[in-house]
Amino acid sequence: MPRRPPKSSRKAPTLARVLVAEDDPIQALALEDALLAAGVGEVVICPSTADMMAALEQGPADAVVLDVHLEDRSDGWAVAELVDLLGPKRPMIAFSTGSPEAIPADVAEMGPIFEKPYDPAQLALALTSGAKKGLFAKLRGVIG
């Protein structure tokens, strides 16, 4: 079930909806708390690949956080390949893993990799700061 911050503390979110594929409940709650504290509008915890697929079907996400080894599959990075097919306005991708070497090199280029254990606030900052960059800021970064 998605969790949102209390109405009294809400401001315009930098990211409206973030999906978190994580089967460790402690890690999932830590990520959820960090993302909500960083201003994310809604966080949906997906403990399995099947749950992630269902959440993607329920509506667009601004970002996805993918654990590489989920309870139901050991190739959680494959979801990144699927998300990448969602077009030019695909969600931002971040990987959360104890096995960064298990991510194929071409997939690893799709987003930052956070090797467990890490500070969930750093992952939240990476996603929300990436969301604040507009088109011209991104172009400047590419052009030089």
Beta strands, then each sheet from edge to edge (+ up, - down):
strand 1: 17-21
strand 2: 42-46
strand 3: 63-67
strand 4: 92-97
strand 5: 113-115
sheet 1: 2+ 1+ 3+ 4+ 5+
end
